[in-house]
Amino acid sequence: MRKLKESGFTLIELLGVFVILGVISLIAIPSFTRLLGRSDANYYKSLDGLVINAAKDYFYDNRNLLPNTVGNSTTVELRSLVNAKYIEQPHSKKNDNCTGYIKVTKADINKYDYVSCLICGDYVYNKNICG
């Protein structure tokens, strides 16, 4: 009588594969999540730089709107920059329109500080400025 050839995996082998996959997942998923978080932060930091540069261009063309006294501030809405075509409408990573403003403070006799408040969907960049 001929013996049939057995094929397939034993229960122990399958269990070993699942344990190895579980260990790999425990290591990989947190690393991947941190990587995505850094990606979001870099995206919004880059977007912040674009908005700040647009505000600098806007105030260069409209110098009369800049504060005259050291310590004083003024703001410009993001939609004003978009409407005046200094920047295209920024979007969140989920494609929601961003809103916000840029605050300009006269820091010194010849120096201005620019800080943005960007609200892009659920994400808020510069939360301490946005209040």
Secondary structure, DSSP 8 states (H G I E B T S, - for coil): -------S--HHHHHHHHHHHHHHHHHHHHHHHHHHHHHHHHHHHHHHHHHHHHHHHHHHHTGGGS--STT-EEEEEHHHHHHTTSS---B-TTS-BEEEEEEEEEEETTEEEEEEEEEETTEEESHHHH-
